[in-house]
Amino acid sequence: MPQIKITSITKLKISFKMASYIYYPQKLKDNAKKLSNAFHNEVLNFNIFYSTKTNFSLPVLETINEQYSFEIVSLEKIKKFNPKEIVLNGPSKSSDLVKDIFENGVEKLYFNIDNDTDLDLLEELGRSYADKLKVGIRVYLNKSGVWNRFGFDVDSDRLKKIVKLKKIILKYLSKY
């Protein structure tokens, strides 16, 4: 991608005559490194997985791919990067998507459970991919009057039953 030197946002707007996205690769790398350093220690195994749903700009993904991996809801945007580890989130998980993920060279899949359908899918997948799957449960902290459509209430009996009945080992916990 060509480097463009523009001295003002007004000139940029006039030049492109459309919405533009400006990012600084080094600043992105520096901020990601600061985040990683803030959480990394001998006890905590911390990884950064960039949300492709948040910003799927190719130059941004290329920059992230130099040191980190991705959190995805579909494989389409990241196939070209051949990641070895990814996080799979979202309500549209399927056995075909998981199979496609592993066929594209992913060695470790962090699978976030959002709902009961994911539990059934995980049970189905576990037989074939148990050694490559790491399981997390997406939880939320219940706040009176706030509806949460993703995950399980951290204080709910439902979550306790899921953990107990399904004997899920939490490798990481994803809070939203």
Backbone bond lengths (Angstrom), bond angles and torsions (degrees), N, CA, C in turn:
res aa  C-N    CA-C-N  psi(-1)  N-CA   C-N-CA  omega(-1)  CA-C   N-CA-C  phi
1 M - - - 1.446 - - 1.523 108.24 -
2 P 1.335 117.24 132.52 1.461 119.62 -177.90 1.525 112.16 -68.94
3 Q 1.315 115.84 145.17 1.454 121.51 175.35 1.528 107.98 -85.02
4 I 1.318 116.57 130.16 1.453 121.28 -179.01 1.519 107.77 -116.01
5 K 1.305 115.70 127.79 1.460 119.74 177.95 1.526 107.94 -102.57
6 I 1.302 114.85 109.62 1.458 121.91 -179.39 1.521 106.77 -122.06
7 T 1.314 116.67 133.62 1.462 119.31 -176.63 1.518 113.71 -92.12
8 S 1.325 118.08 -9.32 1.458 118.75 177.06 1.517 110.55 -152.19
9 I 1.306 115.70 152.77 1.454 121.84 178.35 1.526 109.65 -64.75
10 T 1.315 117.77 -35.25 1.462 121.21 178.69 1.525 110.95 -60.09
11 K 1.328 117.01 -44.94 1.464 120.36 178.15 1.523 110.96 -63.82
12 L 1.323 116.51 -37.97 1.453 120.61 178.65 1.525 109.80 -62.77
13 K 1.311 116.66 -45.54 1.465 121.70 -180.00 1.527 110.53 -60.85
14 I 1.296 117.06 -43.49 1.462 121.88 179.44 1.527 110.13 -66.07
15 S 1.319 117.23 -40.45 1.469 121.70 -178.03 1.518 112.45 -64.14
16 F 1.328 117.06 -44.15 1.460 120.50 -173.42 1.523 113.41 -95.63
17 K 1.323 118.04 -22.56 1.462 123.27 -179.92 1.533 112.55 52.89
18 M 1.307 116.00 33.04 1.461 121.78 177.36 1.527 108.75 -163.16
19 A 1.303 115.48 170.28 1.460 120.06 177.51 1.527 109.29 -61.63
20 S 1.305 115.64 141.21 1.460 120.48 -178.78 1.523 109.66 -130.99
21 Y 1.299 114.81 152.44 1.452 121.20 178.18 1.525 107.01 -116.60
22 I 1.313 116.44 122.50 1.462 121.13 -179.65 1.522 108.25 -111.25
23 Y 1.297 116.39 128.38 1.463 119.38 174.82 1.517 108.15 -139.57
24 Y 1.311 113.98 155.08 1.457 121.24 -179.69 1.530 107.31 -114.74
25 P 1.337 116.75 106.91 1.468 119.84 -176.47 1.528 113.71 -51.62
26 Q 1.323 117.43 -45.06 1.466 119.14 -177.50 1.520 110.96 -66.20
27 K 1.319 117.31 -38.68 1.469 120.86 178.48 1.531 110.19 -64.51
28 L 1.321 116.62 -40.48 1.465 120.96 177.07 1.528 110.28 -61.67
29 K 1.316 116.88 -45.37 1.466 121.29 178.31 1.529 111.36 -63.06
30 D 1.335 116.05 -44.49 1.469 120.67 -179.62 1.530 111.20 -62.44
31 N 1.325 116.93 -44.11 1.467 120.13 -179.70 1.530 112.07 -66.09
32 A 1.313 116.50 -40.21 1.461 119.89 177.39 1.527 110.71 -64.03
33 K 1.309 116.25 -40.20 1.476 120.84 178.32 1.534 110.94 -64.25
34 K 1.336 116.81 -41.76 1.474 120.57 177.36 1.519 110.61 -61.11
35 L 1.315 116.28 -43.44 1.462 120.54 178.64 1.527 110.59 -62.10
36 S 1.302 115.98 -47.11 1.459 120.54 179.04 1.525 111.53 -60.30
37 N 1.320 117.17 -45.62 1.467 121.50 179.95 1.532 112.22 -64.10
38 A 1.320 116.44 -34.36 1.467 120.24 -178.60 1.522 112.16 -65.44
39 F 1.322 117.44 -30.02 1.457 120.62 -176.34 1.523 114.21 -105.92
40 H 1.301 117.10 -16.75 1.460 120.11 -175.02 1.532 111.07 -81.69
41 N 1.303 114.87 130.56 1.465 121.11 172.20 1.524 108.39 -154.68
42 E 1.303 117.22 -173.75 1.456 120.79 -176.25 1.525 112.78 -69.06
43 V 1.321 117.45 -22.36 1.459 121.63 -175.52 1.528 111.90 -95.38
44 L 1.304 116.82 -41.65 1.456 122.32 -173.81 1.526 110.70 -94.10
45 N 1.309 115.58 122.51 1.460 121.18 176.16 1.525 107.15 -91.62
46 F 1.322 116.83 96.26 1.453 123.22 -172.18 1.521 110.57 -107.16
47 N 1.324 115.93 132.31 1.463 121.73 176.32 1.521 109.13 -129.64
48 I 1.310 116.33 150.57 1.461 121.55 174.12 1.521 108.31 -103.57
49 F 1.333 114.49 129.13 1.453 121.81 174.42 1.526 106.64 -125.21
50 Y 1.320 116.55 112.77 1.452 122.31 -175.65 1.532 110.29 -76.63
51 S 1.320 116.70 132.38 1.458 122.40 179.82 1.527 110.41 -76.01
52 T 1.327 116.00 108.93 1.464 119.96 179.98 1.521 111.22 -69.86
53 K 1.315 116.85 -21.43 1.458 120.59 177.60 1.529 110.51 -70.63
54 T 1.316 117.12 -29.30 1.463 122.15 -178.54 1.524 111.29 -69.08
55 N 1.316 116.53 -45.89 1.457 120.87 179.78 1.528 107.52 -156.49
56 F 1.307 116.82 110.00 1.461 120.45 -177.33 1.531 112.75 -103.93
57 S 1.327 116.09 25.43 1.459 121.52 175.76 1.531 108.92 -60.90
58 L 1.309 116.77 127.64 1.467 121.26 -176.73 1.530 113.37 -55.83
59 P 1.337 120.33 -45.53 1.472 118.63 178.52 1.536 112.64 -61.88
60 V 1.314 117.13 -36.00 1.466 120.00 177.59 1.526 109.57 -66.27
61 L 1.336 117.33 -46.42 1.460 120.54 178.92 1.530 111.30 -61.39
62 E 1.314 117.11 -39.86 1.472 120.40 177.48 1.524 111.01 -61.67
63 T 1.320 116.99 -41.37 1.468 121.18 179.04 1.523 110.42 -65.08
64 I 1.314 117.26 -46.86 1.469 121.48 179.62 1.527 110.57 -61.79
65 N 1.312 116.49 -41.04 1.458 121.13 -176.25 1.529 113.18 -62.70
66 E 1.326 117.87 -19.41 1.466 120.19 179.48 1.532 111.98 -63.41
67 Q 1.348 117.39 -31.32 1.470 119.42 -176.91 1.521 114.76 -132.62
68 Y 1.321 118.01 -18.23 1.461 120.90 -172.35 1.520 110.28 -130.72
69 S 1.318 115.30 -177.96 1.453 119.52 179.85 1.525 109.72 -124.05
70 F 1.334 116.46 -161.98 1.449 120.91 -167.35 1.525 113.73 -126.45
71 E 1.327 114.20 152.15 1.459 123.28 167.98 1.520 104.22 -109.10
72 I 1.334 116.30 125.24 1.460 120.25 -170.98 1.526 111.87 -127.37
73 V 1.332 114.23 163.03 1.457 121.36 166.42 1.526 109.31 -117.27
74 S 1.331 116.77 -14.63 1.463 122.63 173.08 1.529 107.44 -149.69
75 L 1.301 115.75 162.85 1.464 120.89 -174.87 1.528 112.79 -88.96
76 E 1.302 117.05 -16.02 1.465 123.36 -171.84 1.529 114.66 -49.25
77 K 1.312 118.21 -48.76 1.469 121.95 -171.63 1.535 113.72 -73.62
78 I 1.324 118.11 -19.63 1.475 119.05 -171.79 1.523 114.55 -118.15
79 K 1.312 118.99 1.42 1.463 121.23 -178.22 1.523 112.36 -51.40
80 K 1.314 117.45 -41.65 1.466 121.38 -175.46 1.522 113.09 -65.55
81 F 1.335 118.04 -17.65 1.461 120.98 -176.45 1.532 113.52 -89.55
82 N 1.309 117.51 -13.40 1.464 122.90 -179.85 1.528 113.05 49.81
83 P 1.332 117.85 54.45 1.473 118.82 -179.75 1.522 111.57 -67.00
84 K 1.310 116.00 150.17 1.466 121.56 178.87 1.527 111.63 -92.94
85 E 1.339 116.13 -24.88 1.466 121.83 178.31 1.522 108.63 -135.14
86 I 1.331 116.48 138.70 1.463 120.54 174.01 1.526 109.52 -145.80
87 V 1.320 115.01 162.66 1.462 122.73 172.44 1.519 106.59 -107.07
88 L 1.325 116.38 131.62 1.463 121.53 176.67 1.522 108.80 -107.65
89 N 1.320 115.41 119.70 1.460 123.39 179.19 1.511 109.11 -125.09
90 G 1.304 115.76 175.48 1.454 120.99 171.73 1.512 113.30 100.78
91 P 1.325 115.05 164.49 1.463 120.70 -174.63 1.523 114.20 -84.60
92 S 1.317 119.26 -4.20 1.469 120.92 -173.48 1.522 113.49 -107.26
93 K 1.302 117.47 33.79 1.463 120.01 178.76 1.531 109.15 -71.50
94 S 1.322 115.07 146.45 1.465 119.88 177.91 1.519 108.80 -149.12
95 S 1.314 115.97 161.92 1.462 119.14 178.04 1.528 110.13 -65.35
96 D 1.333 117.39 -33.97 1.473 120.01 177.48 1.526 111.49 -64.27
97 L 1.336 117.19 -41.40 1.465 120.54 178.11 1.524 110.48 -62.99
98 V 1.314 117.40 -45.15 1.472 120.46 179.94 1.525 110.28 -63.44
99 K 1.314 117.30 -42.70 1.466 121.12 177.57 1.536 109.95 -60.01
100 D 1.332 116.91 -44.74 1.464 122.07 178.66 1.530 111.00 -61.41
101 I 1.316 116.50 -40.11 1.468 121.11 178.52 1.524 110.50 -58.86
102 F 1.316 116.83 -48.56 1.470 119.88 -179.02 1.528 112.32 -71.09
103 E 1.326 117.27 -33.32 1.468 120.33 177.13 1.528 111.70 -67.82
104 N 1.331 117.06 -19.10 1.464 121.78 178.30 1.526 112.40 -95.32
105 G 1.323 117.28 18.04 1.453 121.09 170.32 1.518 117.30 93.72
106 V 1.331 117.65 0.65 1.463 119.02 177.00 1.523 108.58 -67.80
107 E 1.325 116.06 131.41 1.464 121.26 -178.30 1.516 112.84 -98.86
108 K 1.337 116.85 -25.69 1.460 120.73 -179.25 1.522 108.65 -139.34
109 L 1.325 115.02 126.09 1.469 121.26 -179.74 1.521 109.21 -117.98
110 Y 1.333 114.84 118.25 1.461 121.15 173.30 1.526 106.16 -86.73
111 F 1.309 115.83 111.10 1.468 123.22 -172.96 1.516 108.82 -104.38
112 N 1.333 116.80 111.97 1.460 121.15 179.54 1.522 110.69 -90.54
113 I 1.305 115.77 124.71 1.458 121.67 176.90 1.524 108.26 -85.44
114 D 1.339 115.39 123.04 1.457 122.35 179.63 1.525 112.60 -105.89
115 N 1.338 116.57 -24.91 1.464 120.57 -169.40 1.522 110.19 -159.29
116 D 1.320 116.26 178.21 1.465 121.10 -178.09 1.528 112.44 -66.32
117 T 1.322 117.78 -31.65 1.467 120.98 177.78 1.530 110.23 -62.22
118 D 1.329 116.45 -39.34 1.467 120.15 177.19 1.523 111.26 -62.80
119 L 1.318 116.41 -35.14 1.465 119.72 177.97 1.521 110.76 -62.02
120 D 1.334 116.45 -44.38 1.467 120.55 178.42 1.526 110.67 -63.33
121 L 1.332 116.08 -42.51 1.463 120.42 179.16 1.525 110.50 -63.75
122 L 1.301 116.79 -41.80 1.461 121.09 179.55 1.527 111.00 -61.87
123 E 1.320 115.93 -40.32 1.462 119.84 177.93 1.525 110.19 -61.34
124 E 1.321 116.56 -41.76 1.461 122.10 178.41 1.533 111.37 -66.03
125 L 1.322 117.00 -43.65 1.458 122.02 -176.93 1.518 113.22 -73.18
126 G 1.320 115.04 -31.73 1.455 120.25 -174.44 1.511 113.79 -54.03
127 R 1.305 116.09 -33.92 1.462 119.96 -178.84 1.527 111.90 -64.86
128 S 1.316 117.02 -38.31 1.463 121.03 -175.55 1.525 114.29 -93.00
129 Y 1.332 116.46 -29.89 1.465 119.63 -170.22 1.524 113.84 -125.15
130 A 1.306 117.75 21.41 1.465 121.26 -173.95 1.526 112.80 -53.39
131 D 1.319 118.06 -37.34 1.460 121.13 -177.21 1.529 113.20 -76.97
132 K 1.336 117.73 -12.93 1.463 121.35 -177.70 1.523 112.89 -109.82
133 L 1.318 117.96 -8.72 1.463 122.26 -177.24 1.515 111.87 -98.01
134 K 1.304 115.64 134.40 1.459 123.07 169.72 1.526 104.97 -118.09
135 V 1.305 116.46 130.98 1.460 120.38 -170.73 1.518 111.82 -109.41
136 G 1.322 114.87 135.20 1.456 122.55 173.44 1.509 108.93 -129.02
137 I 1.296 116.29 157.05 1.454 121.26 175.51 1.517 107.89 -116.17
138 R 1.302 115.41 125.08 1.461 120.28 178.94 1.521 108.20 -78.58
139 V 1.310 115.40 122.24 1.461 120.65 -177.44 1.522 109.81 -124.49
140 Y 1.306 114.59 162.18 1.460 120.29 173.79 1.514 108.75 -136.83
141 L 1.293 115.25 153.84 1.454 121.82 176.35 1.519 107.21 -89.33
142 N 1.314 116.46 118.86 1.457 121.15 -175.45 1.525 110.86 -67.19
143 K 1.299 115.06 127.00 1.457 121.49 176.92 1.521 106.75 -123.29
144 S 1.285 116.54 127.86 1.457 121.68 -176.79 1.531 111.14 -53.50
145 G 1.341 115.19 128.57 1.451 120.47 176.83 1.516 115.01 84.09
146 V 1.329 117.98 -1.26 1.458 121.04 -179.78 1.522 108.74 -110.86
147 W 1.316 115.74 119.92 1.457 121.35 179.62 1.518 109.41 -85.54
148 N 1.317 116.93 135.69 1.462 122.66 178.43 1.519 108.42 -120.97
149 R 1.304 116.22 121.52 1.459 118.50 -177.46 1.522 113.31 -95.02
150 F 1.328 117.71 -9.77 1.458 119.76 -178.99 1.518 110.40 -115.78
151 G 1.304 115.79 132.99 1.449 120.22 173.09 1.508 114.09 87.20
152 F 1.320 113.66 -165.45 1.455 122.53 -175.27 1.525 109.29 -123.85
153 D 1.311 115.63 143.67 1.461 121.78 176.00 1.525 107.81 -62.52
154 V 1.307 117.40 125.91 1.458 122.43 -175.03 1.534 112.25 -61.46
155 D 1.333 117.91 -24.88 1.465 121.76 -179.74 1.525 113.58 -100.08
156 S 1.326 117.56 5.98 1.463 119.95 -173.20 1.524 112.75 -79.85
157 D 1.313 114.25 150.35 1.464 120.26 173.19 1.521 109.95 -65.10
158 R 1.336 116.82 -31.64 1.464 121.23 179.58 1.532 110.70 -59.46
159 L 1.311 117.31 -45.96 1.464 120.48 179.35 1.526 110.63 -63.15
160 K 1.308 116.94 -43.22 1.472 120.52 179.33 1.530 110.66 -60.77
161 K 1.334 116.95 -41.39 1.470 121.18 178.93 1.524 111.48 -65.52
162 I 1.335 115.70 -40.71 1.463 119.77 179.77 1.524 110.30 -61.08
163 V 1.299 116.34 -48.62 1.466 120.24 -178.98 1.515 110.50 -62.41
164 K 1.319 116.36 -42.39 1.466 120.61 -178.14 1.532 112.11 -71.72
165 L 1.316 117.08 -50.21 1.462 120.91 -175.57 1.524 113.22 -70.57
166 K 1.292 116.63 -40.63 1.464 119.89 -177.55 1.519 112.31 -87.58
167 K 1.326 116.90 -7.72 1.463 121.81 179.91 1.526 110.76 51.37
168 I 1.312 115.07 48.07 1.457 120.87 -179.38 1.518 109.29 -80.23
169 I 1.305 115.77 129.07 1.458 120.78 174.39 1.516 107.26 -93.15
170 L 1.308 116.97 120.35 1.457 120.58 -178.35 1.522 109.54 -82.25
171 K 1.285 116.36 111.31 1.453 121.68 177.55 1.522 110.69 -85.34
172 Y 1.292 116.34 -25.62 1.446 122.32 173.98 1.522 107.13 -160.13
173 L 1.267 117.72 163.44 1.442 122.29 -178.20 1.518 108.83 -125.29
174 S 1.302 115.38 125.43 1.454 120.64 -176.78 1.518 109.37 -105.28
175 K 1.309 117.00 113.42 1.468 121.52 -179.16 1.519 110.16 -105.08
176 Y 1.317 115.15 134.49 1.464 120.19 178.30 1.502 108.54 -130.23
